[in-house]
Amino acid sequence: MDFHPIRLFSKLSIHTLYTIYVLEFSPDYRFYGERHNFWEIAYFIEGKAGVTSDDRVFDCVAGDMTIQRPGVFHSMWAASDKNFKFSSSHSTATASTIQCRAKSQTGRL
């Protein structure tokens, strides 16, 4: 059997991990936003949430992940009548180009 190597590319290299936690919020949750000097990665475990990243809006569900670069203003809110749960981490990192898809609340990019 022939084996063919697969070349891996590093898109995000985490250097220092400051925090990692799991949070659950009620349907009336609204965080109006912040910006900071470290990376923030959120992984959505259950429920639905809306997330902004500068002027882009994301509709997030279980299995989605958001990555906020340092200095980017971002906010989050519950997007259904049920609780949502996500894991969040804060770190220093370096990154090559990270591509993402965004759909605004109006359906326009």
C-alpha positions, 0 to 999 in steps of 0.5 A, spaced: 500 500 500 502 506 498 502 512 503 502 519 500 503 525 505 498 530 507 502 537 507 499 541 513 498 548 514 498 552 520 493 558 520 493 560 527 498 558 532 497 560 540 503 562 544 500 563 551 493 561 553 490 566 558 483 563 560 478 558 557 471 557 560 464 554 558 458 559 559 451 558 558 446 564 557 439 565 557 434 568 551 435 575 554 442 575 554 445 581 550 453 583 551 454 590 547 461 589 546 468 590 547 475 590 544 482 588 547 489 586 545 488 579 545 485 573 541 478 570 543 476 564 540 469 562 541 466 555 540 458 554 540 456 548 544 448 549 544 443 554 542 443 560 537 447 566 538 448 572 534 455 575 534 458 581 531 466 582 528 467 589 526 461 591 521 460 583 520 454 579 523 454 572 524 448 567 526 452 562 530 449 555 532 452 549 535 459 547 532 460 554 529 467 557 532 468 565 531 475 567 532 476 575 534 483 578 532 486 583 537 483 590 536 476 588 533 470 590 536 465 584 537 459 583 541 454 577 542 447 576 544 442 570 544 438 569 538 432 564 540 428 563 546 432 558 549 439 558 552 445 558 549 452 555 551 459 556 548 466 555 550 471 561 550 478 562 550 483 568 550 490 568 548 496 571 544 497 568 537 500 569 530 496 568 524 496 567 517 490 569 513 484 566 516 478 566 511 470 566 514 463 567 511 459 572 514 451 573 513 448 579 516 441 579 519 439 582 513 442 577 509 447 581 505 454 581 506 
